[in-house]
Amino acid sequence: MAVSANVKNVKLQIKYLGEVKDGKQTYISKTYNKVKPEVADQDIYDAAGIIAGLQTKEVFSINKAEDSELVEA
């Protein structure tokens, strides 16, 4: 049987460089919920760049997390 994935929830996570403590790099994560599943990856990345531009910390990574339900097609 074929299985398809129905995207239920999308989140944008921006991870910033924090302080170096005891010789180890720390990170600060900000997560933005309720991103519309149909939004293009490029648009999400562009929005993350705008948000990051309002911060004083340097961006370490930009991540998109999807929560999907698997159903039989």
N, CA, C and O atoms as a Tripos MOL2 file, in Angstrom:
@<TRIPOS>MOLECULE
protein
  292   291    73     0     0
PROTEIN
NO_CHARGES

@<TRIPOS>ATOM
      1 N           0.8300   -1.1900    0.0000 N.3       1 MET1
      2 CA          0.0000    0.0000    0.0000 C.3       1 MET1
      3 C           0.8710    1.2490    0.0000 C.2       1 MET1
      4 O           1.9330    1.2810    0.6210 O.2       1 MET1
      5 N           0.4140    2.2570   -0.6930 N.am      2 ALA2
      6 CA          1.1270    3.5240   -0.7380 C.3       2 ALA2
      7 C           0.7870    4.3560    0.4960 C.2       2 ALA2
      8 O          -0.3300    4.3170    1.0130 O.2       2 ALA2
      9 N           1.7600    5.0870    0.9340 N.am      3 VAL3
     10 CA          1.5910    5.9630    2.1030 C.3       3 VAL3
     11 C           1.9200    7.3880    1.6860 C.2       3 VAL3
     12 O           2.8760    7.6220    0.9460 O.2       3 VAL3
     13 N           1.1300    8.3310    2.1610 N.am      4 SER4
     14 CA          1.4190    9.7420    1.9040 C.3       4 SER4
     15 C           1.5100   10.4840    3.2310 C.2       4 SER4
     16 O           0.9600   10.0500    4.2440 O.2       4 SER4
     17 N           2.2110   11.6030    3.2050 N.am      5 ALA5
     18 CA          2.4060   12.4110    4.4160 C.3       5 ALA5
     19 C           1.5890   13.6890    4.3040 C.2       5 ALA5
     20 O           1.7060   14.4270    3.3250 O.2       5 ALA5
     21 N           0.7680   13.9460    5.3050 N.am      6 ASN6
     22 CA          0.0090   15.1930    5.3920 C.3       6 ASN6
     23 C           0.6820   16.0710    6.4520 C.2       6 ASN6
     24 O           0.7000   15.7350    7.6360 O.2       6 ASN6
     25 N           1.2300   17.1930    6.0040 N.am      7 VAL7
     26 CA          1.9270   18.0890    6.9230 C.3       7 VAL7
     27 C           0.9010   18.7630    7.8330 C.2       7 VAL7
     28 O          -0.0510   19.3840    7.3610 O.2       7 VAL7
     29 N           1.1080   18.6330    9.1370 N.am      8 LYS8
     30 CA          0.1800   19.1830   10.1280 C.3       8 LYS8
     31 C           0.6860   20.4910   10.7400 C.2       8 LYS8
     32 O          -0.0990   21.3920   11.0340 O.2       8 LYS8
     33 N           2.0010   20.5830   10.9270 N.am      9 ASN9
     34 CA          2.5540   21.7300   11.6290 C.3       9 ASN9
     35 C           3.9640   21.9980   11.1080 C.2       9 ASN9
     36 O           4.7410   21.0660   10.9020 O.2       9 ASN9
     37 N           4.2890   23.2640   10.8990 N.am     10 VAL10
     38 CA          5.6240   23.6550   10.4680 C.3      10 VAL10
     39 C           6.1400   24.7100   11.4410 C.2      10 VAL10
     40 O           5.4140   25.6240   11.8330 O.2      10 VAL10
     41 N           7.4160   24.5650   11.8240 N.am     11 LYS11
     42 CA          8.0540   25.5140   12.7340 C.3      11 LYS11
     43 C           9.3540   26.0150   12.1140 C.2      11 LYS11
     44 O          10.0440   25.2810   11.4060 O.2      11 LYS11
     45 N           9.6710   27.2560   12.3880 N.am     12 LEU12
     46 CA         10.9380   27.8580   11.9910 C.3      12 LEU12
     47 C          11.7720   28.0150   13.2500 C.2      12 LEU12
     48 O          11.3090   28.5810   14.2400 O.2      12 LEU12
     49 N          13.0040   27.5110   13.2140 N.am     13 GLN13
     50 CA         13.9030   27.6710   14.3550 C.3      13 GLN13
     51 C          15.1670   28.3780   13.8860 C.2      13 GLN13
     52 O          15.8070   27.9680   12.9170 O.2      13 GLN13
     53 N          15.5110   29.4480   14.5920 N.am     14 ILE14
     54 CA         16.7490   30.1690   14.3210 C.3      14 ILE14
     55 C          17.6510   29.9670   15.5260 C.2      14 ILE14
     56 O          17.2650   30.2550   16.6590 O.2      14 ILE14
     57 N          18.8570   29.4680   15.2720 N.am     15 LYS15
     58 CA         19.8120   29.2300   16.3480 C.3      15 LYS15
     59 C          20.9290   30.2660   16.2290 C.2      15 LYS15
     60 O          21.5620   30.4010   15.1820 O.2      15 LYS15
     61 N          21.1600   31.0000   17.3330 N.am     16 TYR16
     62 CA         22.1710   32.0480   17.3860 C.3      16 TYR16
     63 C          23.3590   31.5950   18.2200 C.2      16 TYR16
     64 O          23.2250   30.7500   19.1050 O.2      16 TYR16
     65 N          24.5270   32.1690   17.9270 N.am     17 LEU17
     66 CA         25.6960   31.9140   18.7550 C.3      17 LEU17
     67 C          25.5410   32.6620   20.0640 C.2      17 LEU17
     68 O          25.2340   33.8540   20.0750 O.2      17 LEU17
     69 N          25.7550   31.9600   21.1650 N.am     18 GLY18
     70 CA         25.7120   32.5780   22.4840 C.3      18 GLY18
     71 C          27.1240   32.8490   22.9660 C.2      18 GLY18
     72 O          28.0380   33.0590   22.1690 O.2      18 GLY18
     73 N          27.2900   32.8410   24.2680 N.am     19 GLU19
     74 CA         28.6010   33.0770   24.8650 C.3      19 GLU19
     75 C          29.4120   31.7870   24.8750 C.2      19 GLU19
     76 O          28.8650   30.6890   24.7730 O.2      19 GLU19
     77 N          30.7330   31.9460   24.9990 N.am     20 VAL20
     78 CA         31.6020   30.7970   25.2140 C.3      20 VAL20
     79 C          31.7780   30.6710   26.7190 C.2      20 VAL20
     80 O          32.2950   31.5770   27.3730 O.2      20 VAL20
     81 N          31.3370   29.5290   27.2660 N.am     21 LYS21
     82 CA         31.4240   29.2880   28.7010 C.3      21 LYS21
     83 C          32.2670   28.0480   28.9520 C.2      21 LYS21
     84 O          31.9970   26.9830   28.3970 O.2      21 LYS21
     85 N          33.2710   28.1850   29.7740 N.am     22 ASP22
     86 CA         34.1700   27.0760   30.0920 C.3      22 ASP22
     87 C          34.7450   26.4510   28.8310 C.2      22 ASP22
     88 O          34.9050   25.2330   28.7540 O.2      22 ASP22
     89 N          35.0530   27.2800   27.8460 N.am     23 GLY23
     90 CA         35.6440   26.8140   26.6040 C.3      23 GLY23
     91 C          34.6710   26.1730   25.6280 C.2      23 GLY23
     92 O          35.0900   25.6540   24.5940 O.2      23 GLY23
     93 N          33.3800   26.2010   25.9370 N.am     24 LYS24
     94 CA         32.3680   25.6020   25.0600 C.3      24 LYS24
     95 C          31.4120   26.6640   24.5320 C.2      24 LYS24
     96 O          30.9640   27.5380   25.2740 O.2      24 LYS24
     97 N          31.1120   26.5770   23.2590 N.am     25 GLN25
     98 CA         30.1730   27.5040   22.6160 C.3      25 GLN25
     99 C          28.7520   27.2000   23.0800 C.2      25 GLN25
    100 O          28.3420   26.0390   23.0990 O.2      25 GLN25
    101 N          28.0040   28.2260   23.4520 N.am     26 THR26
    102 CA         26.5910   28.0660   23.7770 C.3      26 THR26
    103 C          25.7570   28.6260   22.6340 C.2      26 THR26
    104 O          26.2470   29.3900   21.8020 O.2      26 THR26
    105 N          24.4900   28.2340   22.6100 N.am     27 TYR27
    106 CA         23.5870   28.6570   21.5480 C.3      27 TYR27
    107 C          22.2750   29.1330   22.1480 C.2      27 TYR27
    108 O          21.8740   28.7030   23.2290 O.2      27 TYR27
    109 N          21.6230   30.0200   21.4330 N.am     28 ILE28
    110 CA         20.3090   30.5240   21.8220 C.3      28 ILE28
    111 C          19.3610   30.1860   20.6780 C.2      28 ILE28
    112 O          19.5990   30.5820   19.5370 O.2      28 ILE28
    113 N          18.3000   29.4650   20.9730 N.am     29 SER29
    114 CA         17.3360   29.0710   19.9440 C.3      29 SER29
    115 C          16.0340   29.8300   20.1100 C.2      29 SER29
    116 O          15.5320   29.9920   21.2220 O.2      29 SER29
    117 N          15.5000   30.2860   19.0080 N.am     30 LYS30
    118 CA         14.1830   30.9190   18.9660 C.3      30 LYS30
    119 C          13.3360   30.1280   17.9740 C.2      30 LYS30
    120 O          13.7520   29.8940   16.8390 O.2      30 LYS30
    121 N          12.1530   29.7220   18.4050 N.am     31 THR31
    122 CA         11.2660   28.9290   17.5580 C.3      31 THR31
    123 C           9.9870   29.7110   17.2820 C.2      31 THR31
    124 O           9.3880   30.2950   18.1850 O.2      31 THR31
    125 N           9.5880   29.7080   16.0270 N.am     32 TYR32
    126 CA          8.3760   30.3950   15.5930 C.3      32 TYR32
    127 C           7.4110   29.3370   15.0610 C.2      32 TYR32
    128 O           7.6970   28.6710   14.0660 O.2      32 TYR32
    129 N           6.2760   29.1880   15.7250 N.am     33 ASN33
    130 CA          5.2800   28.1830   15.3860 C.3      33 ASN33
    131 C           4.2790   28.7100   14.3660 C.2      33 ASN33
    132 O           4.2670   29.8920   14.0230 O.2      33 ASN33
    133 N           3.4550   27.8090   13.9030 N.am     34 LYS34
    134 CA          2.3320   28.1170   13.0180 C.3      34 LYS34
    135 C           2.7550   28.7220   11.6790 C.2      34 LYS34
    136 O           2.1030   29.6320   11.1660 O.2      34 LYS34
    137 N           3.8500   28.2090   11.1190 N.am     35 VAL35
    138 CA          4.2450   28.5900    9.7650 C.3      35 VAL35
    139 C           3.3220   27.8230    8.8150 C.2      35 VAL35
    140 O           3.1100   26.6240    8.9970 O.2      35 VAL35
    141 N           2.7890   28.4820    7.8370 N.am     36 LYS36
    142 CA          1.8700   27.8210    6.9070 C.3      36 LYS36
    143 C           2.6270   26.7580    6.1050 C.2      36 LYS36
    144 O           3.6820   27.0400    5.5370 O.2      36 LYS36
    145 N           2.0860   25.5410    6.0610 N.am     37 PRO37
    146 CA          2.7810   24.4370    5.3680 C.3      37 PRO37
    147 C           3.0250   24.6950    3.8790 C.2      37 PRO37
    148 O           3.9780   24.1620    3.3100 O.2      37 PRO37
    149 N           2.1900   25.4940    3.2540 N.am     38 GLU38
    150 CA          2.3280   25.7210    1.8120 C.3      38 GLU38
    151 C           3.3620   26.7890    1.4560 C.2      38 GLU38
    152 O           3.6200   27.0210    0.2750 O.2      38 GLU38
    153 N           3.9530   27.4380    2.4480 N.am     39 VAL39
    154 CA          4.9450   28.4860    2.1880 C.3      39 VAL39
    155 C           6.2240   27.8500    1.6520 C.2      39 VAL39
    156 O           6.6810   26.8290    2.1680 O.2      39 VAL39
    157 N           6.7970   28.4580    0.6150 N.am     40 ALA40
    158 CA          8.0220   27.9500   -0.0080 C.3      40 ALA40
    159 C           9.2060   28.0740    0.9500 C.2      40 ALA40
    160 O           9.2710   28.9940    1.7660 O.2      40 ALA40
    161 N          10.1400   27.1260    0.8320 N.am     41 ASP41
    162 CA         11.3360   27.1430    1.6830 C.3      41 ASP41
    163 C          12.1050   28.4560    1.5510 C.2      41 ASP41
    164 O          12.6060   28.9790    2.5460 O.2      41 ASP41
    165 N          12.2030   28.9880    0.3460 N.am     42 GLN42
    166 CA         12.9210   30.2440    0.1320 C.3      42 GLN42
    167 C          12.2700   31.3880    0.8990 C.2      42 GLN42
    168 O          12.9650   32.2400    1.4520 O.2      42 GLN42
    169 N          10.9430   31.4110    0.9350 N.am     43 ASP43
    170 CA         10.2280   32.4580    1.6630 C.3      43 ASP43
    171 C          10.4540   32.3400    3.1660 C.2      43 ASP43
    172 O          10.5930   33.3520    3.8540 O.2      43 ASP43
    173 N          10.4920   31.1140    3.6770 N.am     44 ILE44
    174 CA         10.7730   30.9090    5.0930 C.3      44 ILE44
    175 C          12.1960   31.3730    5.4130 C.2      44 ILE44
    176 O          12.4310   32.0260    6.4300 O.2      44 ILE44
    177 N          13.1310   31.0330    4.5450 N.am     45 TYR45
    178 CA         14.5250   31.4480    4.7340 C.3      45 TYR45
    179 C          14.6570   32.9680    4.6950 C.2      45 TYR45
    180 O          15.3770   33.5490    5.5070 O.2      45 TYR45
    181 N          13.9730   33.6080    3.7660 N.am     46 ASP46
    182 CA         14.0080   35.0700    3.6680 C.3      46 ASP46
    183 C          13.4270   35.7190    4.9190 C.2      46 ASP46
    184 O          13.9700   36.7060    5.4170 O.2      46 ASP46
    185 N          12.3230   35.1690    5.4300 N.am     47 ALA47
    186 CA         11.7160   35.6910    6.6600 C.3      47 ALA47
    187 C          12.6770   35.5240    7.8380 C.2      47 ALA47
    188 O          12.7930   36.4160    8.6780 O.2      47 ALA47
    189 N          13.3590   34.3880    7.8960 N.am     48 ALA48
    190 CA         14.3380   34.1520    8.9660 C.3      48 ALA48
    191 C          15.4600   35.1850    8.8930 C.2      48 ALA48
    192 O          15.9360   35.6600    9.9240 O.2      48 ALA48
    193 N          15.8790   35.5280    7.6870 N.am     49 GLY49
    194 CA         16.9200   36.5460    7.5150 C.3      49 GLY49
    195 C          16.4730   37.9040    8.0210 C.2      49 GLY49
    196 O          17.2630   38.6340    8.6190 O.2      49 GLY49
    197 N          15.2180   38.2490    7.7880 N.am     50 ILE50
    198 CA         14.6780   39.5230    8.2700 C.3      50 ILE50
    199 C          14.6270   39.5220    9.7940 C.2      50 ILE50
    200 O          15.0330   40.4930   10.4330 O.2      50 ILE50
    201 N          14.1270   38.4300   10.3770 N.am     51 ILE51
    202 CA         14.0600   38.3240   11.8420 C.3      51 ILE51
    203 C          15.4640   38.3900   12.4370 C.2      51 ILE51
    204 O          15.6950   39.0970   13.4180 O.2      51 ILE51
    205 N          16.3980   37.6520   11.8420 N.am     52 ALA52
    206 CA         17.7750   37.6240   12.3510 C.3      52 ALA52
    207 C          18.4240   39.0050   12.2640 C.2      52 ALA52
    208 O          19.2600   39.3550   13.0970 O.2      52 ALA52
    209 N          18.0400   39.7780   11.2660 N.am     53 GLY53
    210 CA         18.5820   41.1240   11.1210 C.3      53 GLY53
    211 C          18.1860   42.0570   12.2460 C.2      53 GLY53
    212 O          18.8200   43.0940   12.4420 O.2      53 GLY53
    213 N          17.1470   41.7060   12.9880 N.am     54 LEU54
    214 CA         16.7030   42.5150   14.1220 C.3      54 LEU54
    215 C          17.4190   42.1340   15.4170 C.2      54 LEU54
    216 O          17.2300   42.7810   16.4470 O.2      54 LEU54
    217 N          18.2410   41.0850   15.3640 N.am     55 GLN55
    218 CA         18.9310   40.5860   16.5540 C.3      55 GLN55
    219 C          20.3740   41.0880   16.5820 C.2      55 GLN55
    220 O          20.9120   41.5280   15.5660 O.2      55 GLN55
    221 N          20.9850   41.0150   17.7530 N.am     56 THR56
    222 CA         22.3820   41.4150   17.8800 C.3      56 THR56
    223 C          23.3240   40.2160   17.7890 C.2      56 THR56
    224 O          24.5170   40.3930   17.5450 O.2      56 THR56
    225 N          22.8150   39.0120   17.9800 N.am     57 LYS57
    226 CA         23.6390   37.8010   17.9440 C.3      57 LYS57
    227 C          23.8130   37.3120   16.5090 C.2      57 LYS57
    228 O          22.9790   37.5740   15.6420 O.2      57 LYS57
    229 N          24.9170   36.5920   16.2760 N.am     58 GLU58
    230 CA         25.1930   36.0180   14.9600 C.3      58 GLU58
    231 C          24.4140   34.7170   14.7800 C.2      58 GLU58
    232 O          24.3150   33.9120   15.7060 O.2      58 GLU58
    233 N          23.8640   34.5190   13.5870 N.am     59 VAL59
    234 CA         23.0890   33.3110   13.2930 C.3      59 VAL59
    235 C          24.0270   32.1280   13.1050 C.2      59 VAL59
    236 O          25.0150   32.2110   12.3760 O.2      59 VAL59
    237 N          23.7030   31.0260   13.7740 N.am     60 PHE60
    238 CA         24.4430   29.7790   13.6080 C.3      60 PHE60
    239 C          23.7520   28.8920   12.5710 C.2      60 PHE60
    240 O          24.4050   28.3230   11.6960 O.2      60 PHE60
    241 N          22.4080   28.7770   12.6770 N.am     61 SER61
    242 CA         21.6820   27.9600   11.7090 C.3      61 SER61
    243 C          20.2130   28.3770   11.6430 C.2      61 SER61
    244 O          19.6660   28.9770   12.5680 O.2      61 SER61
    245 N          19.5980   28.0350   10.5100 N.am     62 ILE62
    246 CA         18.1660   28.2550   10.2890 C.3      62 ILE62
    247 C          17.5750   26.8980    9.9500 C.2      62 ILE62
    248 O          18.0310   26.2290    9.0220 O.2      62 ILE62
    249 N          16.5480   26.4880   10.7090 N.am     63 ASN63
    250 CA         15.9630   25.1600   10.5300 C.3      63 ASN63
    251 C          14.4550   25.2460   10.3440 C.2      63 ASN63
    252 O          13.7840   26.1250   10.8860 O.2      63 ASN63
    253 N          13.9490   24.3050    9.5610 N.am     64 LYS64
    254 CA         12.5090   24.1560    9.3650 C.3      64 LYS64
    255 C          12.1370   22.7640    9.8550 C.2      64 LYS64
    256 O          12.7180   21.7720    9.4150 O.2      64 LYS64
    257 N          11.1720   22.6880   10.7620 N.am     65 ALA65
    258 CA         10.7260   21.3970   11.2920 C.3      65 ALA65
    259 C           9.2770   21.1620   10.8840 C.2      65 ALA65
    260 O           8.4180   22.0240   11.0710 O.2      65 ALA65
    261 N           9.0200   19.9910   10.3280 N.am     66 GLU66
    262 CA          7.6650   19.6290    9.9070 C.3      66 GLU66
    263 C           7.1580   18.4570   10.7400 C.2      66 GLU66
    264 O           7.8930   17.5090   11.0160 O.2      66 GLU66
    265 N           5.9110   18.5370   11.1270 N.am     67 ASP67
    266 CA          5.2310   17.4470   11.8190 C.3      67 ASP67
    267 C           4.1800   16.9180   10.8490 C.2      67 ASP67
    268 O           3.2470   17.6320   10.4830 O.2      67 ASP67
    269 N           4.3370   15.6680   10.4390 N.am     68 SER68
    270 CA          3.4480   15.0980    9.4320 C.3      68 SER68
    271 C           2.7230   13.8650    9.9600 C.2      68 SER68
    272 O           3.2210   13.1410   10.8210 O.2      68 SER68
    273 N           1.5350   13.6560    9.4160 N.am     69 GLU69
    274 CA          0.7690   12.4530    9.7000 C.3      69 GLU69
    275 C           0.8790   11.5330    8.4850 C.2      69 GLU69
    276 O           0.6380   11.9590    7.3550 O.2      69 GLU69
    277 N           1.2390   10.2870    8.7170 N.am     70 LEU70
    278 CA          1.3400    9.3200    7.6310 C.3      70 LEU70
    279 C           0.0190    8.5780    7.5130 C.2      70 LEU70
    280 O          -0.4930    8.0400    8.4940 O.2      70 LEU70
    281 N          -0.5290    8.5540    6.2940 N.am     71 VAL71
    282 CA         -1.8030    7.8730    6.0490 C.3      71 VAL71
    283 C          -1.6810    7.0030    4.8000 C.2      71 VAL71
    284 O          -0.8840    7.2760    3.9020 O.2      71 VAL71
    285 N          -2.4880    5.9550    4.7710 N.am     72 GLU72
    286 CA         -2.5300    5.1120    3.5760 C.3      72 GLU72
    287 C          -3.2630    5.8550    2.4700 C.2      72 GLU72
    288 O          -4.3180    6.4520    2.6840 O.2      72 GLU72
    289 N          -2.6790    5.8010    1.2950 N.am     73 ALA73
    290 CA         -3.2820    6.5020    0.1610 C.3      73 ALA73
    291 C          -4.2690    5.6270   -0.5750 C.2      73 ALA73
    292 O          -4.8680    6.0630   -1.5580 O.2      73 ALA73
@<TRIPOS>BOND
     1     1     2 1
     2     2     3 1
     3     3     4 2
     4     3     5 am
     5     5     6 1
     6     6     7 1
     7     7     8 2
     8     7     9 am
     9     9    10 1
    10    10    11 1
    11    11    12 2
    12    11    13 am
    13    13    14 1
    14    14    15 1
    15    15    16 2
    16    15    17 am
    17    17    18 1
    18    18    19 1
    19    19    20 2
    20    19    21 am
    21    21    22 1
    22    22    23 1
    23    23    24 2
    24    23    25 am
    25    25    26 1
    26    26    27 1
    27    27    28 2
    28    27    29 am
    29    29    30 1
    30    30    31 1
    31    31    32 2
    32    31    33 am
    33    33    34 1
    34    34    35 1
    35    35    36 2
    36    35    37 am
    37    37    38 1
    38    38    39 1
    39    39    40 2
    40    39    41 am
    41    41    42 1
    42    42    43 1
    43    43    44 2
    44    43    45 am
    45    45    46 1
    46    46    47 1
    47    47    48 2
    48    47    49 am
    49    49    50 1
    50    50    51 1
    51    51    52 2
    52    51    53 am
    53    53    54 1
    54    54    55 1
    55    55    56 2
    56    55    57 am
    57    57    58 1
    58    58    59 1
    59    59    60 2
    60    59    61 am
    61    61    62 1
    62    62    63 1
    63    63    64 2
    64    63    65 am
    65    65    66 1
    66    66    67 1
    67    67    68 2
    68    67    69 am
    69    69    70 1
    70    70    71 1
    71    71    72 2
    72    71    73 am
    73    73    74 1
    74    74    75 1
    75    75    76 2
    76    75    77 am
    77    77    78 1
    78    78    79 1
    79    79    80 2
    80    79    81 am
    81    81    82 1
    82    82    83 1
    83    83    84 2
    84    83    85 am
    85    85    86 1
    86    86    87 1
    87    87    88 2
    88    87    89 am
    89    89    90 1
    90    90    91 1
    91    91    92 2
    92    91    93 am
    93    93    94 1
    94    94    95 1
    95    95    96 2
    96    95    97 am
    97    97    98 1
    98    98    99 1
    99    99   100 2
   100    99   101 am
   101   101   102 1
   102   102   103 1
   103   103   104 2
   104   103   105 am
   105   105   106 1
   106   106   107 1
   107   107   108 2
   108   107   109 am
   109   109   110 1
   110   110   111 1
   111   111   112 2
   112   111   113 am
   113   113   114 1
   114   114   115 1
   115   115   116 2
   116   115   117 am
   117   117   118 1
   118   118   119 1
   119   119   120 2
   120   119   121 am
   121   121   122 1
   122   122   123 1
   123   123   124 2
   124   123   125 am
   125   125   126 1
   126   126   127 1
   127   127   128 2
   128   127   129 am
   129   129   130 1
   130   130   131 1
   131   131   132 2
   132   131   133 am
   133   133   134 1
   134   134   135 1
   135   135   136 2
   136   135   137 am
   137   137   138 1
   138   138   139 1
   139   139   140 2
   140   139   141 am
   141   141   142 1
   142   142   143 1
   143   143   144 2
   144   143   145 am
   145   145   146 1
   146   146   147 1
   147   147   148 2
   148   147   149 am
   149   149   150 1
   150   150   151 1
   151   151   152 2
   152   151   153 am
   153   153   154 1
   154   154   155 1
   155   155   156 2
   156   155   157 am
   157   157   158 1
   158   158   159 1
   159   159   160 2
   160   159   161 am
   161   161   162 1
   162   162   163 1
   163   163   164 2
   164   163   165 am
   165   165   166 1
   166   166   167 1
   167   167   168 2
   168   167   169 am
   169   169   170 1
   170   170   171 1
   171   171   172 2
   172   171   173 am
   173   173   174 1
   174   174   175 1
   175   175   176 2
   176   175   177 am
   177   177   178 1
   178   178   179 1
   179   179   180 2
   180   179   181 am
   181   181   182 1
   182   182   183 1
   183   183   184 2
   184   183   185 am
   185   185   186 1
   186   186   187 1
   187   187   188 2
   188   187   189 am
   189   189   190 1
   190   190   191 1
   191   191   192 2
   192   191   193 am
   193   193   194 1
   194   194   195 1
   195   195   196 2
   196   195   197 am
   197   197   198 1
   198   198   199 1
   199   199   200 2
   200   199   201 am
   201   201   202 1
   202   202   203 1
   203   203   204 2
   204   203   205 am
   205   205   206 1
   206   206   207 1
   207   207   208 2
   208   207   209 am
   209   209   210 1
   210   210   211 1
   211   211   212 2
   212   211   213 am
   213   213   214 1
   214   214   215 1
   215   215   216 2
   216   215   217 am
   217   217   218 1
   218   218   219 1
   219   219   220 2
   220   219   221 am
   221   221   222 1
   222   222   223 1
   223   223   224 2
   224   223   225 am
   225   225   226 1
   226   226   227 1
   227   227   228 2
   228   227   229 am
   229   229   230 1
   230   230   231 1
   231   231   232 2
   232   231   233 am
   233   233   234 1
   234   234   235 1
   235   235   236 2
   236   235   237 am
   237   237   238 1
   238   238   239 1
   239   239   240 2
   240   239   241 am
   241   241   242 1
   242   242   243 1
   243   243   244 2
   244   243   245 am
   245   245   246 1
   246   246   247 1
   247   247   248 2
   248   247   249 am
   249   249   250 1
   250   250   251 1
   251   251   252 2
   252   251   253 am
   253   253   254 1
   254   254   255 1
   255   255   256 2
   256   255   257 am
   257   257   258 1
   258   258   259 1
   259   259   260 2
   260   259   261 am
   261   261   262 1
   262   262   263 1
   263   263   264 2
   264   263   265 am
   265   265   266 1
   266   266   267 1
   267   267   268 2
   268   267   269 am
   269   269   270 1
   270   270   271 1
   271   271   272 2
   272   271   273 am
   273   273   274 1
   274   274   275 1
   275   275   276 2
   276   275   277 am
   277   277   278 1
   278   278   279 1
   279   279   280 2
   280   279   281 am
   281   281   282 1
   282   282   283 1
   283   283   284 2
   284   283   285 am
   285   285   286 1
   286   286   287 1
   287   287   288 2
   288   287   289 am
   289   289   290 1
   290   290   291 1
   291   291   292 2
@<TRIPOS>SUBSTRUCTURE
     1 MET1         2 RESIDUE 1 A MET
     2 ALA2         6 RESIDUE 1 A ALA
     3 VAL3        10 RESIDUE 1 A VAL
     4 SER4        14 RESIDUE 1 A SER
     5 ALA5        18 RESIDUE 1 A ALA
     6 ASN6        22 RESIDUE 1 A ASN
     7 VAL7        26 RESIDUE 1 A VAL
     8 LYS8        30 RESIDUE 1 A LYS
     9 ASN9        34 RESIDUE 1 A ASN
    10 VAL10       38 RESIDUE 1 A VAL
    11 LYS11       42 RESIDUE 1 A LYS
    12 LEU12       46 RESIDUE 1 A LEU
    13 GLN13       50 RESIDUE 1 A GLN
    14 ILE14       54 RESIDUE 1 A ILE
    15 LYS15       58 RESIDUE 1 A LYS
    16 TYR16       62 RESIDUE 1 A TYR
    17 LEU17       66 RESIDUE 1 A LEU
    18 GLY18       70 RESIDUE 1 A GLY
    19 GLU19       74 RESIDUE 1 A GLU
    20 VAL20       78 RESIDUE 1 A VAL
    21 LYS21       82 RESIDUE 1 A LYS
    22 ASP22       86 RESIDUE 1 A ASP
    23 GLY23       90 RESIDUE 1 A GLY
    24 LYS24       94 RESIDUE 1 A LYS
    25 GLN25       98 RESIDUE 1 A GLN
    26 THR26      102 RESIDUE 1 A THR
    27 TYR27      106 RESIDUE 1 A TYR
    28 ILE28      110 RESIDUE 1 A ILE
    29 SER29      114 RESIDUE 1 A SER
    30 LYS30      118 RESIDUE 1 A LYS
    31 THR31      122 RESIDUE 1 A THR
    32 TYR32      126 RESIDUE 1 A TYR
    33 ASN33      130 RESIDUE 1 A ASN
    34 LYS34      134 RESIDUE 1 A LYS
    35 VAL35      138 RESIDUE 1 A VAL
    36 LYS36      142 RESIDUE 1 A LYS
    37 PRO37      146 RESIDUE 1 A PRO
    38 GLU38      150 RESIDUE 1 A GLU
    39 VAL39      154 RESIDUE 1 A VAL
    40 ALA40      158 RESIDUE 1 A ALA
    41 ASP41      162 RESIDUE 1 A ASP
    42 GLN42      166 RESIDUE 1 A GLN
    43 ASP43      170 RESIDUE 1 A ASP
    44 ILE44      174 RESIDUE 1 A ILE
    45 TYR45      178 RESIDUE 1 A TYR
    46 ASP46      182 RESIDUE 1 A ASP
    47 ALA47      186 RESIDUE 1 A ALA
    48 ALA48      190 RESIDUE 1 A ALA
    49 GLY49      194 RESIDUE 1 A GLY
    50 ILE50      198 RESIDUE 1 A ILE
    51 ILE51      202 RESIDUE 1 A ILE
    52 ALA52      206 RESIDUE 1 A ALA
    53 GLY53      210 RESIDUE 1 A GLY
    54 LEU54      214 RESIDUE 1 A LEU
    55 GLN55      218 RESIDUE 1 A GLN
    56 THR56      222 RESIDUE 1 A THR
    57 LYS57      226 RESIDUE 1 A LYS
    58 GLU58      230 RESIDUE 1 A GLU
    59 VAL59      234 RESIDUE 1 A VAL
    60 PHE60      238 RESIDUE 1 A PHE
    61 SER61      242 RESIDUE 1 A SER
    62 ILE62      246 RESIDUE 1 A ILE
    63 ASN63      250 RESIDUE 1 A ASN
    64 LYS64      254 RESIDUE 1 A LYS
    65 ALA65      258 RESIDUE 1 A ALA
    66 GLU66      262 RESIDUE 1 A GLU
    67 ASP67      266 RESIDUE 1 A ASP
    68 SER68      270 RESIDUE 1 A SER
    69 GLU69      274 RESIDUE 1 A GLU
    70 LEU70      278 RESIDUE 1 A LEU
    71 VAL71      282 RESIDUE 1 A VAL
    72 GLU72      286 RESIDUE 1 A GLU
    73 ALA73      290 RESIDUE 1 A ALA
